[in-house]
């Protein structure tokens, strides 16, 4: 392991990233209730709003990173509604969006502008 990677590991283990954490996140319960969104649409909104709320943090010696700046994933239902929706069910990871991982090979091959063009074309086609 080279010196740069040792420094990255040391900073991560020391909790250097905590300085970038934001005090709160989006209030999705109110937003989703107001729009009467279904469970799948709430989860889609959660993903979008979490991405919008994150602050980009790239330290000078980092190359491919994703430093979370939000402390937690906010709920999309009130506790009462969540209990009613999950009654008699077991949800993987509590039902929250999880293990979302970028396809780095595709992103590196097409570039971010290429991925943006694909996303725009998909949005137009799906509208």
C-alpha positions, 0 to 999 in steps of 0.5 A, a space after each residue: 500500500 502506497 503512502 497516499 492510500 495509507 493516508 486515506 485509510 488513516 483519515 477514514 479510520 480517524 473519522 475525518 469525514 465527520 466534519 462534512 456531515 450536515 445537521 439534517 436531511 429532507 423532510 420526506 414524510 411531509 413531502 410524500 404525504 402532501 403529494 399522496 405518493 405510493 410506496 414505490 414513488 416514495 422510495 424513488 423520491 427518497 433516492 432522488 432527494 438524498 442525492 440532491 441533498 448530498 454535498 460533493 466532497 473530494 479531498 485533493 488526493 482522492 480520485 473516486 469517492 462518495 463521502 456521505 454528508 447526510 447523517 441518516 436516511 430519512 423515513 418516507 412514512 410516519 411510524 404509524 403508517 409504516 407499521 400498518 404497511 409492514 404488518 405481517 411482513 419482513 422487509 429486507 434492511 427495514 425496507 429502505 433503499 440500500 446497497 446502491 452502487 454505481 456502475 463505475 465501469 460504465 461511468 468511466 467508459 461513457 463519461 459523466 456527460 455520456 451518462 447524462 445524455 443517456 439519462 436525458 434520453 430515458 426521461 424523454 422516452 418515459 415521459 
